[in-house]
Amino acid sequence: MTVAGAPGPDSPRELKVEFCGCPVQASLGVLGRKWTFLVLRNIALYRKQRFREMLRTTPGLTNRVLTMRLRELEREGLIEVVERGRHYVKWGLTAKGEDAIPVLLALARFGSKWYATEVFEDGVARSLPDIFTERYLRKVVRNLTAPLPRRFSPAGGRGSTPVVAPAPRAPPPPFATA
């Protein structure tokens, strides 16, 4: 990724960097797989961290597919084993997995507004504060906010530090389809 001195002819004018790939497409390489967001939802929002709990919470999800999704999410660094018992394993989110929570909440917000008749018994659309506690939403918002660099800070940069982008990583290996 390099700074765009002269964006390509198809690039939006607002784009400040030249991409060698699409960040949305790269994210969907793992997150776009069927059942993946529901597995993350189970761990992050429902606090269902064991295999059988996830199966019970997600009708239609099979043992085989859940096993594949857990392995993929673990390999990609979104989840990790946090406890291993004699007859069970518990998964938890990594820092990378926690960064996916706002995406989950955006999907919850969209579905709660536009598919309320399928989501709620009374069919009434709801906002996130109607669904989640204020404490939880504050935690998520806190994870989203990073201080802006001085040149973007409305207060002239007092107390702000530059946001540093992580080093680029190699593309993930292709996955077999499920």
GUTOR-990808 format. One record per residue (C-alpha): residue number from 1; x, y, z. Coordinates in steps of 0.001 Angstrom, whole numbers, padded with zeros to 6 digits. Each point is the difference from the previous one (the first is absolute). Layout:
N
+-----+---------+---------+---------+
:  nr :    east :   north :      up :
+-----+---------+---------+---------+
: NUM :       X :       Y :       Z :
...
+-----+---------+---------+---------+
# end
This chain:
178
+-----+---------+---------+---------+
:  nr :    east :   north :      up :
+-----+---------+---------+---------+
:   1 :  000000 :  000000 :  000000 :
:   2 :  001514 :  003343 : -000976 :
:   3 : -001155 :  003579 :  000371 :
:   4 : -001936 :  000950 : -003087 :
:   5 :  001784 :  002862 : -001696 :
:   6 : -002163 : -000466 : -003053 :
:   7 : -003014 : -002252 :  000596 :
:   8 : -000950 : -002338 : -002802 :
:   9 : -002732 :  001003 : -002459 :
:  10 : -002593 : -002179 :  001748 :
:  11 :  000911 :  001113 :  003553 :
:  12 : -002267 :  002368 :  001921 :
:  13 :  001560 :  003446 :  000487 :
:  14 : -000282 : -000387 :  003777 :
:  15 :  002341 : -003010 :  000017 :
:  16 :  003319 :  000875 :  001620 :
:  17 :  001811 : -003298 : -000556 :
:  18 :  000487 : -002312 : -002923 :
:  19 : -001280 : -003517 :  000785 :
:  20 :  001486 : -003183 : -001365 :
:  21 : -003257 : -001761 :  000990 :
:  22 : -003398 :  000835 :  001436 :
:  23 : -000177 :  000053 :  003834 :
:  24 : -003671 : -001003 : -000080 :
:  25 :  000743 : -002955 : -002245 :
:  26 :  002961 : -001015 :  002176 :
:  27 : -002186 :  000125 :  003126 :
:  28 : -002734 : -002021 : -001657 :
:  29 :  002527 : -002737 : -000799 :
:  30 : -000668 : -001335 :  003494 :
:  31 : -002885 :  002046 :  001381 :
:  32 : -002130 : -000506 : -003099 :
:  33 : -000131 : -003770 :  000333 :
:  34 : -003402 : -001452 :  000880 :
:  35 : -000524 : -000346 :  003781 :
:  36 :  003172 :  001944 :  000897 :
:  37 : -001743 :  003094 :  001342 :
:  38 : -002422 : -002194 :  001942 :
:  39 :  002902 : -001836 :  001648 :
:  40 :  001552 :  003354 :  000916 :
:  41 : -003404 :  001197 :  001210 :
:  42 : -000288 : -003055 :  002234 :
:  43 :  003360 :  000672 :  001629 :
:  44 : -000112 :  003808 :  000120 :
:  45 : -003635 :  000897 :  000599 :
:  46 : -001666 : -003137 :  001358 :
:  47 :  003013 : -001138 :  002051 :
:  48 : -000446 : -003559 : -001350 :
:  49 :  003595 : -001186 : -000072 :
:  50 : -000315 : -003775 : -000084 :
:  51 : -000633 : -002132 : -003060 :
:  52 : -003350 : -001474 :  001134 :
:  53 : -001249 :  003402 :  001174 :
:  54 :  000703 :  001441 : -003429 :
:  55 : -001812 : -002849 : -001738 :
:  56 : -003064 :  000418 :  002240 :
:  57 : -000025 :  003763 : -000547 :
:  58 :  000301 : -000213 : -003781 :
:  59 : -002661 : -002187 : -001657 :
:  60 :  001186 : -001503 : -003274 :
:  61 :  003689 :  000155 :  000874 :
:  62 :  001565 : -003472 : -000212 :
:  63 :  002863 : -001522 :  002004 :
:  64 :  002156 : -000128 : -003116 :
:  65 : -000532 :  003620 : -001034 :
:  66 :  000417 :  001314 :  003550 :
:  67 :  003279 : -001906 :  000289 :
:  68 :  001211 :  001506 : -003289 :
:  69 : -001020 :  003539 :  000969 :
:  70 :  001637 : -000237 :  003419 :
:  71 :  003237 : -001227 : -001587 :
:  72 : -000075 :  002797 : -002608 :
:  73 : -000706 :  002686 :  002587 :
:  74 :  002757 : -001346 :  002227 :
:  75 :  002465 : -000235 : -002916 :
:  76 : -000844 :  003584 : -001002 :
:  77 :  000566 :  001217 :  003555 :
:  78 : -003578 :  001100 :  000761 :
:  79 : -000590 : -002559 :  002764 :
:  80 :  002154 : -002090 :  002304 :
:  81 : -000473 : -002837 :  002448 :
:  82 : -000359 :  001593 :  003434 :
:  83 : -000726 : -003138 :  001988 :
:  84 :  000411 : -003675 : -000673 :
:  85 : -001727 : -002515 :  002263 :
:  86 : -000162 : -003756 : -000061 :
:  87 : -003111 : -000021 : -002211 :
:  88 : -000273 :  003559 : -001251 :
:  89 :  001768 :  002944 : -001600 :
:  90 : -000933 :  003658 :  000461 :
:  91 :  000835 :  002633 : -002595 :
:  92 :  000403 :  003715 :  000497 :
:  93 :  000636 :  002963 : -002236 :
:  94 :  003484 :  001306 : -000637 :
:  95 :  000657 :  003722 : -000505 :
:  96 : -000587 : -000581 : -003716 :
:  97 : -003293 : -001737 :  000788 :
:  98 : -001076 :  002860 :  002244 :
:  99 :  000553 :  002346 : -002935 :
: 100 : -002761 : -001930 : -001799 :
: 101 : -002579 :  000827 :  002728 :
: 102 : -000909 :  003390 : -001547 :
: 103 : -000665 : -001792 : -003300 :
: 104 : -002290 : -002431 :  001858 :
: 105 : -001788 :  002927 :  001633 :
: 106 : -000398 :  001737 : -003355 :
: 107 : -001671 : -003155 : -001342 :
: 108 : -002176 : -000193 :  003135 :
: 109 : -000996 :  003653 : -000462 :
: 110 : -000820 : -000525 : -003682 :
: 111 : -001986 : -003177 :  000640 :
: 112 : -001846 :  001512 :  002971 :
: 113 : -001076 :  002952 : -002115 :
: 114 : -000722 : -001533 : -003397 :
: 115 : -001038 : -003548 :  000950 :
: 116 : -001866 :  000728 :  003236 :
: 117 : -002934 : -002225 : -000991 :
: 118 :  002390 : -002953 : -000241 :
: 119 :  002045 :  000940 :  003078 :
: 120 : -002495 :  001139 :  002641 :
: 121 : -003304 : -001590 :  001003 :
: 122 : -001737 :  003380 : -000053 :
: 123 :  001581 :  000924 : -003367 :
: 124 :  001102 :  003405 :  001295 :
: 125 :  003365 :  001327 : -001153 :
: 126 :  002526 :  000722 :  002750 :
: 127 :  003270 :  001866 :  000344 :
: 128 :  003147 : -001374 :  001646 :
: 129 : -000670 :  001807 :  003322 :
: 130 : -003381 : -001777 :  000048 :
: 131 :  001788 : -003345 : -000374 :
: 132 :  003313 :  000257 :  001889 :
: 133 :  000912 :  001549 :  003332 :
: 134 :  001593 :  003424 : -000011 :
: 135 :  003064 : -001434 :  001734 :
: 136 :  000547 : -002522 : -002794 :
: 137 : -000451 :  002570 : -002753 :
: 138 :  002449 :  002358 :  001722 :
: 139 :  002572 : -002798 :  000120 :
: 140 : -000410 : -000642 : -003726 :
: 141 :  000197 :  003698 : -000874 :
: 142 :  003101 :  000374 :  002178 :
: 143 :  001647 : -002803 : -001991 :
: 144 : -000804 :  001860 : -003230 :
: 145 :  001424 :  003372 :  000927 :
: 146 :  003620 :  000837 : -000552 :
: 147 :  001497 :  003459 :  000369 :
: 148 :  000255 :  001869 : -003300 :
: 149 :  003320 :  001349 : -001249 :
: 150 :  000588 :  003674 :  000901 :
: 151 : -000910 :  001329 : -003434 :
: 152 : -003507 : -001546 :  000335 :
: 153 : -000604 :  000808 :  003648 :
: 154 : -002733 :  002635 :  000443 :
: 155 :  001649 :  001262 :  003212 :
: 156 :  003332 :  000665 : -001674 :
: 157 :  001491 : -003323 :  000949 :
: 158 :  000171 :  000337 :  003776 :
: 159 :  000437 : -003462 :  001436 :
: 160 : -000271 : -001771 : -003318 :
: 161 :  002466 : -002499 : -001372 :
: 162 :  000407 : -001139 : -003583 :
: 163 : -001823 : -003117 : -001104 :
: 164 :  002542 : -002498 : -001297 :
: 165 : -001131 : -002530 : -002556 :
: 166 :  001140 : -003593 :  000533 :
: 167 :  002601 : -001440 : -002341 :
: 168 : -001479 : -001765 : -003043 :
: 169 : -000332 : -003752 :  000292 :
: 170 :  000087 : -002789 : -002502 :
: 171 : -003377 : -000948 : -001493 :
: 172 : -001770 : -002858 :  001796 :
: 173 :  000100 : -003452 : -001554 :
: 174 : -003044 : -000958 : -002079 :
: 175 : -002652 : -002040 :  001793 :
: 176 : -001817 : -003059 : -001192 :
: 177 : -003686 :  000643 : -000485 :
: 178 : -002409 : -001471 :  002510 :
+-----+---------+---------+---------+
# end
